[in-house]
Amino acid sequence: MTSITTAVGLWSFSFSGVAPVADLGVFASSGVMIGLVFTLIFLPALISITRVKTLKTNLDKEGQTSNG
């Protein structure tokens, strides 16, 4: 997963001697991992419990969809 490699790359900033850069590494890598969790766990669960309304399509004599 690209999110994991991105989080590891950003986490490497946390070993910097410059405090703002180190903070960036911690918070940015945490944000990427939270986004990964939302994408892999929360979003599919939300989609599975949400009802999706399907639209009826009208077919003409040739089996093509019509606008009417």
SULSULHU-V514648 format. One line per field, one symbol per residue. ss: DSSP state (H for helix, E for strand, - for the rest). psi: psi as a letter, one per 20 degrees, with the letter a starting at -180 (. if undefined). Layout:
ss = ???
psi = ???
This chain:
ss = -HHHHHHHHHHHHHH---HHHHHHHHHHHHHHHHHHHHHHHHHHHHHHH---------E-----E---
psi = phhghgggghhhhijqioghhggggghghghghghgghghggghgghhippppqqpqppahijqqri.
